[in-house]
Amino acid sequence: MVLGIESSCDETGAGLVRDGVLLGQAVASSMDEHARFGGVVPEIAARAHVHAMAPVVGEALARAGLTLADVGAVAVTTGPGLAGALQVGVAAAKGYAFSLGVPLYGVHHLAGHVAAATLDGGPLPNPCVVLIVSGGHTSLLLVRDLARDPIVHLGDTLDDAAGECFDKVARILGLPYPGGPAIDRAAREGDPTAVRLPRPLTGPRDDPYAFSFSGLKTAAARWVEAQRSGGRDPHVPDAAAGLQEAIADVLTRKAVRACTDHGIGTLVVVGGVAANSRVRSLAEERCAAAGITLRVPPLRLCTDNGAMVAAIGDLLARSGAEPAPAELSVDPSAPLEFAALTPLARAAAV
């Protein structure tokens, strides 16, 4: 059984997975502590992880009806993320692994999001196209054997990620942080056709798999400014619905095209923005029309959690991957190349 530990941002997560089956998990969020600042404060996040780590691990074990003695391996997110927050998770994981005498695996945070889809539907087909959408990342990937093979990037965001665009426009509209859920709630009362916003990089000469949401954010901001300069209060539900529709349109259009261009029959959509209601519904519509199987984790596994880290650790352990060395460290800006991520601490200068 693998204990997974996640602490890359503002959620402290622990999960327990054995042979691809989720046995229990728990998450503690410091979101409320960051909300008054309009974004995550790294030092606050790191301190929150210190306080929450042991209780969260204990809660996950209790929910599974297990104890630490049942743990056979430990997996931990080593990047990307906030440096201080990652260090807390790695320190805790080393402590658990050393005291229990079990192997330790360092994993890439984004690969964890991909693995979350295996916990609700079994192994992913080889190959599949994966769309990762979160606050800091938007990527289209070609994934084969997640534990063994390199991950191929078909396209990535050139500037703002989709989740970042949600957060920034939400602030402009006066909606609370985090912006993604706030936009989703407001959009339920709005007309997605009332505010026409651009679909970046969808022209015939644009990179078919690249993303760019900075211009969309600017277009939304200019619409709000125009409304206010004309003496009108922006209709927030319409603006939220228009923004959500534009983002969902671009994401799903490019993802379905990647599947059809490469002759792949399964699309996997993961990450925090995969919890957005319009992204999910439009992905379902377009995949059904194209004859593509859609895999999306349940809402509780879309945002950061320890279960996804345990899932990757479970895959690595069962594939015979080499455990991480004692010098395991963190890489806050690690590119996604493999599921395993084992950056090493630099030796002290003599």
Disulfide bonds with the S-S distance in Angstrom:
none
